[in-house]
Amino acid sequence: MGGAVSAGEDNDDLIDNLKEAQYIRTEKVEQAFRAIDRGDYYLDGYRDSAYKDLAWKHGNIHLSAPCIYSEVMEALRLQPGLSFLNLGSGTGYLSTMVGLIIGPFGVNHGVELHTDVVEYARQKLDDFIKNSDSFDQFELCEPVFVVGNCLQISADSHQYDRIYCGAGVQKDQEDYMKVLLKVGGILVMPIDDQLTQITRTGQTTWESKNILAVSFASLAQQNRSEGEKPDTVHLPPVTVRSLQDLSRIYIRRTLRGVAGEEPGCGALQRVPHKRKRRRCRRRRINTYVFVGNQLIPQTVESEEEEQEDEQKEVQEDEEQQEDRDVGDIEVLKQVNVLREQIMSLPLPEALKAFLLYYREK
């Protein structure tokens, strides 16, 4: 599924294409997509395919097409402080983007059938926190992943404000999914080859809206011996953040305020690159000559045309210099102001490292 938009040269180019095609329609969704490079979730050797609007699968690892994730993020109508459950959380790419929007006082849980994929998702989350230039621009609600079958969630589990299921749901499984949703909440999942948004309007009332025609594999079942009971999935508990964690959040937020930055603002500061134009010198054919028995065109260029081409070359050289200047500006915008402020504080190095989430850059 995918191919709705042109392939991008990099993550920002892909997001530009998704915006142009109206798959990304809100600023907060755009910020989240720009902050997390889709290519970082691909295995080495496959990154060249990361910026195409196509799904990708290798073994148990799977990513849906960018246009699908865009529609899901928009349909969830995310806000800070919401609780989110991702059924079939996979690589954690979507869950991490959601975490950038719901912020540190939200809840972000994921259930994934395959143990190796959960380990992969945890590693990618750790890489994002430690290495991504975008991390300090946001307040993240870190996703928590558990291994298990989405259809075996404990009956006494808490409900969520937002739920996404990343696999095809059969009609007889629809009510099971709805029970996990709070009143006023939104559930997005594929049913009968339609990506569907379901809003719980009351204890027993719902509103459904088809978003997009899709093709998803059905929810997988664990292989069990005959008569063996499936394992019940216990979702992570909803816990209160520690005093240390709260202190770090508010210190970082205060320092951003001093610097005049708002969470998430830095990720969108991007000047689009101008594409280089090929220099094509025009030739006027105004005479022909015979070579053997063939008629060959002879190109003749006037002085006026030569001057016109020279002027165009000068203009293009100036535009390319502007592009280089823009590149310098972009480098300046990527300076991590928050990190510089923390490093300048008169604090023990261990405390600075804690405030920086032990990031090395």
C-alpha positions in Angstrom: 0.0 0.0 0.0 1.3 3.5 -0.8 2.7 5.2 -3.8 0.3 8.1 -3.5 3.1 10.7 -3.5 6.4 11.1 -5.2 9.6 9.7 -3.6 11.7 12.1 -1.6 15.5 12.6 -1.6 15.5 12.7 2.2 13.0 12.8 5.1 12.2 16.6 4.7 11.6 16.1 1.0 9.2 13.3 1.7 7.3 15.4 4.2 7.1 18.3 1.6 5.5 15.8 -0.8 3.0 14.5 1.8 2.1 18.1 2.6 1.6 19.0 -1.0 -0.7 16.0 -1.5 -2.7 17.0 1.7 -1.9 13.9 3.6 -0.2 16.1 6.3 -2.6 19.0 7.1 -1.6 20.2 10.6 1.5 21.8 11.9 1.9 19.5 14.9 1.8 16.4 12.7 4.3 18.0 10.3 6.7 18.8 13.2 6.5 15.2 14.5 7.2 13.8 11.0 10.2 16.1 10.4 11.6 15.4 13.9 11.9 11.7 13.3 13.8 10.5 10.3 11.9 7.5 8.7 15.2 6.2 7.4 16.5 5.6 10.9 13.9 2.8 11.3 15.2 0.9 8.3 17.9 -1.8 8.5 21.3 -1.0 7.1 21.3 -1.6 3.4 17.6 -0.7 2.9 17.7 3.0 3.7 17.5 4.0 0.1 13.9 2.9 0.1 13.0 4.8 3.2 11.7 8.0 1.5 9.4 6.3 -1.0 5.7 6.3 -0.3 5.7 2.5 0.1 5.4 0.0 2.9 8.5 -2.0 3.8 8.9 -5.4 5.4 11.9 -7.5 6.3 11.3 -10.6 8.4 9.0 -9.5 11.3 9.9 -5.8 10.9 7.3 -3.8 9.1 6.6 -0.1 8.3 3.5 1.1 6.6 3.6 3.6 3.8 4.2 7.3 4.8 0.8 8.3 3.4 -0.9 5.8 5.8 0.9 7.0 8.8 0.1 10.6 7.9 -3.6 9.9 7.7 -3.5 8.0 11.0 -1.7 10.8 12.8 -4.2 13.3 11.5 -7.3 11.1 12.3 -6.1 10.6 15.9 -6.4 14.3 16.6 -3.7 14.2 19.2 -3.3 16.6 22.1 -0.9 17.0 25.0 -1.7 14.8 28.0 -3.7 12.1 26.2 -3.3 8.4 26.6 -2.4 6.3 23.5 -2.4 2.6 22.8 -0.7 1.2 19.7 -1.9 -2.3 18.9 0.8 -3.9 16.7 3.3 -1.2 17.6 6.1 -2.7 15.3 9.3 -0.6 15.1 7.9 2.1 17.4 8.2 4.8 14.6 4.5 5.8 14.9 4.5 5.6 18.7 7.5 7.9 19.0 5.9 10.5 16.7 2.8 10.3 18.9 4.9 10.8 22.0 6.3 14.1 20.6 2.7 15.5 20.5 1.1 14.1 23.7 4.2 15.2 25.7 5.6 14.0 29.0 2.3 13.9 30.9 0.6 11.6 28.4 0.6 7.8 28.4 2.2 5.9 25.5 1.8 2.1 25.3 2.4 -0.4 22.6 1.6 -4.1 22.2 3.6 -6.2 19.6 3.4 -9.9 18.9 7.1 -10.5 18.1 9.8 -10.3 20.8 12.5 -9.4 18.2 10.5 -6.5 17.0 9.9 -5.2 20.5 13.7 -5.3 21.1 14.2 -3.5 17.8 11.7 -0.8 18.8 13.4 -0.3 22.1 16.8 0.1 20.5 15.4 2.6 18.0 13.8 4.6 20.8 17.1 4.6 22.7 19.0 5.7 19.5 16.5 8.6 19.0 16.9 9.8 22.6 20.7 9.6 22.6 21.5 10.7 19.0 18.7 12.7 17.4 19.2 16.4 16.9 15.4 16.8 17.3 15.1 15.3 20.8 15.9 18.5 22.7 13.3 20.4 20.6 10.4 18.4 22.2 9.1 17.0 25.4 8.7 13.3 24.7 6.3 10.8 26.2 8.5 7.7 25.8 6.6 4.7 24.5 6.6 1.6 26.6 6.3 -1.7 24.6 5.2 -5.1 25.7 5.2 -8.5 23.9 1.8 -10.1 23.4 -1.2 -10.8 21.3 -3.4 -7.7 20.8 -6.5 -9.9 21.1 -5.5 -11.3 24.5 -5.4 -8.1 26.5 -6.5 -8.5 30.1 -10.2 -7.8 30.8 -9.3 -5.4 33.7 -7.0 -3.2 31.6 -7.5 0.6 31.7 -9.0 2.5 28.8 -7.3 5.0 26.5 -8.1 8.3 24.8 -6.6 7.3 21.5 -6.0 3.8 20.0 -4.5 2.7 16.7 -4.4 -0.9 15.4 -1.8 -1.5 12.7 -3.3 -4.7 11.3 -6.5 -5.7 9.6 -9.4 -6.1 12.0 -12.3 -8.5 11.3 -15.9 -7.4 12.0 -16.2 -9.8 14.9 -13.1 -8.2 16.6 -14.4 -4.6 16.3 -16.3 -4.6 19.6 -13.3 -6.0 21.4 -11.3 -3.0 20.2 -14.0 -0.5 21.2 -14.1 -1.7 24.8 -10.5 -0.4 25.3 -11.6 3.2 24.3 -12.7 5.9 26.7 -15.9 7.9 26.1 -14.9 10.8 23.8 -11.9 8.8 22.6 -10.9 8.0 19.0 -10.0 4.6 17.6 -8.3 4.3 14.1 -8.0 0.9 12.5 -8.4 -0.9 9.1 -11.8 -2.7 8.7 -12.9 -4.3 5.5 -10.1 -2.6 3.5 -11.0 0.8 4.8 -8.9 2.8 7.3 -11.7 3.8 9.7 -12.0 6.5 12.4 -14.3 5.5 15.3 -15.3 8.0 17.9 -16.9 6.9 21.2 -19.7 9.4 21.8 -21.2 7.6 24.8 -21.2 4.4 26.8 -22.9 2.5 24.0 -22.8 5.0 21.1 -20.2 5.4 18.3 -19.6 7.4 15.2 -17.6 5.8 12.3 -16.0 7.5 9.3 -14.0 5.9 6.5 -10.8 7.7 5.8 -8.9 5.8 3.1 -9.0 2.6 1.1 -6.1 0.4 2.4 -4.8 -3.2 2.3 -3.5 -4.6 5.6 -2.6 -8.1 6.7 -5.0 -9.4 9.3 -4.1 -9.5 13.0 -1.7 -12.4 13.5 -2.3 -15.1 16.1 0.4 -16.8 18.0 1.0 -20.4 17.1 -0.2 -22.6 20.0 -0.4 -26.3 20.6 -3.9 -27.7 20.6 -5.7 -27.1 23.8 -3.0 -24.6 25.1 -4.4 -21.4 26.5 -3.0 -18.1 25.0 -1.0 -15.8 27.3 -3.0 -12.9 28.7 -1.4 -9.6 27.9 -1.1 -7.2 30.9 -0.6 -3.6 29.7 1.9 -1.4 31.4 0.7 0.4 34.5 -0.1 4.1 34.4 2.4 5.5 36.9 3.1 9.0 38.3 6.5 10.4 37.3 9.2 10.6 39.9 10.2 13.9 41.5 13.5 13.7 39.7 11.8 13.2 36.4 9.4 16.1 37.0 12.3 18.3 38.0 14.2 17.5 34.8 11.1 18.3 32.7 10.5 21.7 34.3 14.1 22.7 34.4 14.4 22.0 30.7 11.1 23.7 30.0 12.3 26.8 32.0 15.6 27.0 30.1 13.7 26.8 26.8 11.5 29.7 27.9 14.6 31.8 28.8 16.0 31.2 25.4 12.6 32.1 23.8 12.0 28.6 22.5 8.8 26.6 22.7 8.8 22.8 22.6 8.7 21.5 19.0 9.4 24.9 17.4 12.9 24.1 16.4 12.1 21.1 14.4 10.1 23.0 11.8 12.8 25.7 11.1 13.7 24.5 7.6 14.4 26.4 4.4 13.6 24.1 1.4 16.5 23.4 -0.9 16.2 24.7 -4.4 16.7 22.0 -7.0 19.6 22.6 -9.4 18.6 23.4 -12.9 20.5 21.9 -15.8 22.2 24.5 -18.0 20.8 24.0 -21.6 22.4 26.2 -24.2 19.9 26.9 -27.0 21.0 26.3 -30.5 19.3 27.7 -33.6 19.5 25.4 -36.7 19.6 27.7 -39.7 21.5 25.7 -42.3 22.0 22.1 -43.5 24.9 20.4 -45.3 25.1 17.2 -47.3 27.5 14.5 -46.0 27.5 11.7 -48.5 23.8 11.2 -49.2 22.7 12.4 -45.7 21.3 15.8 -44.8 23.0 17.0 -41.6 21.8 20.0 -39.6 24.5 22.7 -38.9 24.0 24.7 -35.7 24.8 28.4 -35.9 24.5 30.7 -32.8 24.2 34.4 -33.1 26.1 36.9 -30.9 22.8 37.9 -29.2 22.1 34.3 -28.2 25.7 33.9 -26.9 25.2 37.0 -24.7 21.8 35.7 -23.5 23.3 32.3 -22.5 26.2 34.1 -20.6 23.7 36.2 -18.7 21.7 33.1 -17.7 24.9 31.3 -16.5 25.8 34.3 -14.3 22.2 34.3 -12.9 22.4 30.6 -12.1 25.8 31.0 -10.5 24.3 33.7 -8.2 21.3 31.5 -7.3 23.7 28.6 -6.4 25.6 30.9 -4.2 22.3 31.9 -2.5 21.7 28.1 -1.9 25.1 27.8 -0.2 24.3 30.8 2.0 21.0 29.2 2.9 22.9 26.0 3.9 25.0 28.1 6.3 21.8 29.5 7.8 20.4 26.1 8.3 23.6 25.0 10.1 23.2 27.9 12.5 19.6 27.0 13.2 20.6 23.5 14.2 22.7 24.8 17.2 21.3 23.1 20.3 20.5 26.1 22.5 19.1 24.0 25.3 22.3 21.9 25.5 24.5 25.0 25.6 22.4 26.5 28.4 22.6 23.3 30.5 26.3 23.0 30.0 26.8 26.6 31.2 25.0 26.0 34.5 27.1 25.9 37.7 26.2 22.3 38.4 28.0 19.0 38.9 28.8 17.2 35.7 26.6 14.2 36.8 23.6 16.5 37.2 24.2 18.1 33.8 24.3 14.6 32.2 21.0 13.8 33.9 19.4 17.0 32.6 20.7 16.1 29.1 19.3 12.5 29.3 23.0 11.4 29.1 23.1 12.5 25.5 26.6 12.9 24.1 25.8 15.7 21.6 
